[in-house]
């Protein structure tokens, strides 16, 4: 993670639409094990905070 080349908006606009889609889709992470563990812990913690703030937590099944 973090080893991707930066592509500016200006550069993206010059590319064919199919190439833009390919580049964007390559940036998707579908396997959480690919994320930095510290980053994953931080976003999980923030997710729990947001759920609690909004009162939308689902009670655990018994």
N, C-alpha and C positions, 0 to 999 in steps of 0.2 A: 504494500500500500504506500501511496505517496511517491511512487516512481513514475507517474504519468507526466507526459509533457504538457505544459500549459499552452492552450490555444486561445488566442484572443477572439473577441467578438468579430473584429474586422476580418481576421483570418477565416473564421467559421463562415461568415457571410459570402466569402469567395468560393467556398466549396459547393459541389453539387449536393442537393438535398439528401440523396442516399448516403453520401459520405458523412454528412452532419449527423444523420440518424445513427449510423454505425458508431461514430465517436461518442455520442451521448450514451448509447446503450452499453458501450464498453465500460462506462463509468459506473454502471449500476452494480451494487454489491448484493448478491442473493444468498451468500453463505456467510453467516455471522462470524465464522472462524477465520474469515479473511480480514476482519477488522482488527485494529490494534486493541488489545485487551483493556487498556486504560480508557480509550475512547468509548468502547462498548459499555464499560461500567458507568461512565459519565452519562451516556445517553439513556441507559436503563434507569439510572438514578433520577434523571430529569423527567423521564416518562412517568415514574412513580409519583414524583412531586406534582406533576400536572393532573394526574388522575385523582390524587387526594384533594388538590385545590378545587377541582370541579365537582367533587363528590360523586364520581361515576365508577368508583371501584366496584367490581363484581365480587360478592362474597365467595370464598372458596367452597367447593362442593364437599359435602360430608359423606 
